[in-house]
Amino acid sequence: MKIQLPLLPLRDIVVFPHMIVPLFVGRTKSVNSLTSAMSRDKSVFLATQIMAGEESPEEKDISRIGTVGKVLQLLRLPDGTVKALVEGKTRGRIVTYFNDEDFYKVDVEPVAELEVDETESIVLCRALTEAFDDYANLTKNIPKDFEKKLSGITNPSQLADTVASHFSFKIEAKQHLLEMLSISERITFLLQLINMETEIFKADRG
């Protein structure tokens, strides 16, 4: 079932489900999207721009798959920009795009993920947790409470999204992860990215 939501085009960030992130918003239409969300049920669609430098993005400049989010907090700053705290909820796909004069709106439909069976889920979660732990132990820059939080996540999709949100992968890689609806393929790709980051760190330290 599709729903109509204000659209917030994002630059240089991909917001995953289960992720809470502060966003600094300055473009008038984007501020109006957030204001509209706050006046309704606080829901907003978060979609990453294909070209971050595009000041006035059109339909072709915005990724079709993004995240339905909730605006938790909105703070107007003295310079006219807005600081928003948003929480990613679920993946969604833009079906129809409306470029209104005041702000962007989109019709969004939910996207179904390809689930994995229980045995594969356990194996994938274990492999991902171990790879992340190896990286965290090597770099020493991951908070211990976050590692503890990860150990309590048993849903493989949520685990993958939570891990992905804590790495500074390229935007293209993060968007690819968001668009991968096969949980098995997503975790496999994520493992490749983490292992590459681990090898790069070892080589730099080397």
Secondary structure, DSSP 8 states (H G I E B T S, - for coil): --EEEEEEEESS----TT-EEEEEE-SHHHHHHHHHHHHTTSEEEEEEBSSTT-SS--GGGB-SEEEEEEEEEEEE-TTS-EEEEEEEEEEEEEEEEEE-SS-EEEEEEE---B---HHHHHHHHHHHHHHHHHHHHHH--S-HHHHHHHHT---HHHHHHHHHTTS---HHHHHHHHH--BHHHHHHHHHHHHHHHHHHHHHHH-
